[in-house]
Amino acid sequence: MAELVLGVGTGVFIIALIWIVTLALTIILSRATGATKLGIIPIFLLALTISLVLIFFPRAPEVPTPETKIQIVDMFFIGRYVLLSLASVVFLAGLFMLLPLHFLEPVYAKPLRTH
């Protein structure tokens, strides 16, 4: 579906732009002299033709099609939990291998000073 700005589609803005340009060219050509002033007629007819084509042959339907809700599915769900359990097992194994080294570290007695 086309993007809406202020609740209307791009076609309305195109038609408005066409008529603004037509009005500006009409004002410019109305100040001209001679046969150049007759250039207003084809510009007006061209703008009218383009506007009628845009109005009577729209590209999008008047009633917007209902949008389907996007459903996000985690396809790697089982693999993610397998990786989590493997990482947990490796962490616990490393922890239990490190604890005996920490608790069984030899503590050497300090020599007494004799006077």
Salt bridges, closest charged atoms under 4 A:
ASP74 OD1 - ARG80 NH2 2.99
